[in-house]
Amino acid sequence: MLHSIVLWLLVVAFFGAGLSNAIGTRTTQDDFARWGYPRWWCRVAGTLEIMSAGLIALSATRDAGMVLGAVIIAAAIVTVLRCREFSHTAPLGLFAALLVLTVTTS
């Protein structure tokens, strides 16, 4: 049961983050530009996050979704550490913890 709860929290978290990035408000675009990415990259990141959520939600594609999600979070962690924006590490740590918990509780 814990596995299911953590799994669905991860799906909702990736979907929510993806939707937020895909909408691409001015603030989100400014963040991506400040980090050295094109302003439109937030939409690419959001699409990948939503894809990860969808893949994780389906048992047949869960492993692929977990790998995609781990790559997304790893890239985000490298980005915020490189740019010294440590305020973003807490949410990324939550994503990383959910990924690890999902794998270890299965």
N, C-alpha and C positions, 0 to 999 in steps of 0.2 A: 504494500500500500504506500509506503514512503517513497518507493521508486516512482510510482504513478504521480504522486503529488509533486515531487521534484521535477519530473519530466514535463508535466504540464506548466509548472512555473517557468521552466526554461523556454518552452514554446511561446508562452504569453510574453515573456521578457524580450525574446528575439523579435516577435511580431510587433510589439509596442515600440521598441527601439527602431525597427525597420520602418514602421509607418511614420514615426517622427522624422527620421532622416529623409525618407522619400518625399514627404511633404516639402521639405527644404525651405523652411522659413529663412528670412534674412539673417537671423542670428546663427542658424545652423550653417548656412553658406559662409558666413564670416568666420566661423570656427574652422571649417575645412580649409578655407583660404589661408588663415593664419597658420595652420599646420603644414602648409606647403602643397596642398592639393588644389585642383581646379574647383571653382565654386560649385559646379554641377556634380562633383564627385559624391556629394551627400546622397544624391539619388541612386547612384550605383551602389553605395554602401547599404542604403536602405533596401534596395531590391535584393541584394545578397542576404541581408538579415531576414527578410521575409521568406526568401527561398529556404534558408536554414530552418526557420520555424516550421515551414510546411514539410520539409524532409524529415525533421525530427518527429513530427506528429504522426507520421506513417511508419509502422513497424518495418515495412519492407525497405525503406530508404533511411531509416534512423541513423545507421552508421555513417552514411555519406553526409547527413545533416549535422551530425556531431563533429565530423572532421571539418566541414565548412565553417561551422560555428567557432570551433577552436582556432582556425586560421584567422577568422575575422577578429576575434578577441585578442589574439596574439599581435596582430597588426595594429590594433587600437592601443594596446599597452605600449608597444614600441613607440608609436606616434606620440602619445602623451608624455612618456618619459623623455623622449628626445626633445620635446618642446617644453619640458619642465612644467607641465600643467597638471600638477599632482591632485588637484581637486577632482579630476576625472578618474582617479585610480579606484575610488570606493565602488562606483557602479561597475567598473570593469572587474574588480575583485569579486563582486557578487555573481557576475556572469561566469567567471572562471570557477567559482565554488559550485555553482549549479551544474556546470559541465562535469566537474569531477564527481559530484554527488550522484549525478545521473549514471555515470559509468560504474561507480563503486557500489551502488545499491541495486544494480541489475542482477 
